[in-house]
Amino acid sequence: MRIDGLTVVYKTTAGELPAVRDVSLTLEPGSITGIVGESGSGKSTLALSLLNAVQPPGRISAGSVEIDGLGDVVGLRGEQLRKARGKHIGYVFQAAQNSLNPLKTVGKQLLDLGRSHGVEDLRGLVREARELLGRMGLDGARVLDSHQHELSGGMRQRVGIMLALVLNAHVVVLDEPTTALDMITQANILKIVREVHAERGLTTLVITHDIGVVAEVADRLAVMYGGRLVEQGPTREVLGSPRHPYTKGLIRAIPRLVGDIDEAQALPGRPPTLATVPKQGCVFRERCALRMDVCDDVDPEAVLQGTRTVACHAVTVKEHA
């Protein structure tokens, strides 16, 4: 999957405001890429864009999302787009536990999904679903016979993950896949994600606010703030030696299991909203200790530095000093 110059805007009384701005990212085949950022950073809007599923008053105003064997998702419409979702791209929505049809059993929804994508072996589809649910610690037969209200939030979340994987899509997007799950269940879900990813050779994107999740599963990490990607690179390198001041702040804010409790340092200020994100210049400048005059007027370019790209004027100046 190759995302190139993707911009998503929302129509408001103040005009069209960007929720995602000029995002470019390549997901290599067989890799797990994580996108991390605070609430409101544009992560979920970006995720919806990958399925061309942004609803009015939002729209994709620029850019492309190219998937091998499918082409540009942004250009798909109608039946082509419907078939691409699920068959080519599996998607676990944020709060997936609330996305099931309350009037149908999980099994009936599974069969509806299979029929809508032309699956001929529906019995095989059910067997696959039972196996996936079993690997996530659930009684597959019981879950398929259940309605939404008969399952806990964590069970419904795992059903959402099963539905994203069961059609054998080669690209899978998981938006906050461990939300509302206890620590043991979270660990189990991440283990299943890694195993199924490896077995099927998937291209996987995990979107989360939890750095611990991407540290556990992701090969590469992209950090998002104010609708822009500010740093990208191998996960271990980004977390072990962050370069962008926002990435550094995120990591400093993580509570430690050992040492003094006050070692965690909260980022000063608040993240921008759709209405307050700067129209030009660095989106992080109001919270940045390295702010320079150029940050007010000029968007920092994402500059390749070894195995990483960083969008920060101060870092670029330091590299060339």
Beta strands, then each sheet from edge to edge (+ up, - down):
strand 1: 2-12
strand 2: 15-26
strand 3: 32-36
strand 4: 58-67
strand 5: 71-72
strand 6: 89-92
strand 7: 171-175
strand 8: 203-208
strand 9: 220-225
strand 10: 228-234
strand 11: 303-305
strand 12: 308-310
sheet 1: 2+ 1- 4+ 5-
sheet 2: 6+ 7+ 8+ 3+ 9+ 10- 12+ 11-
end
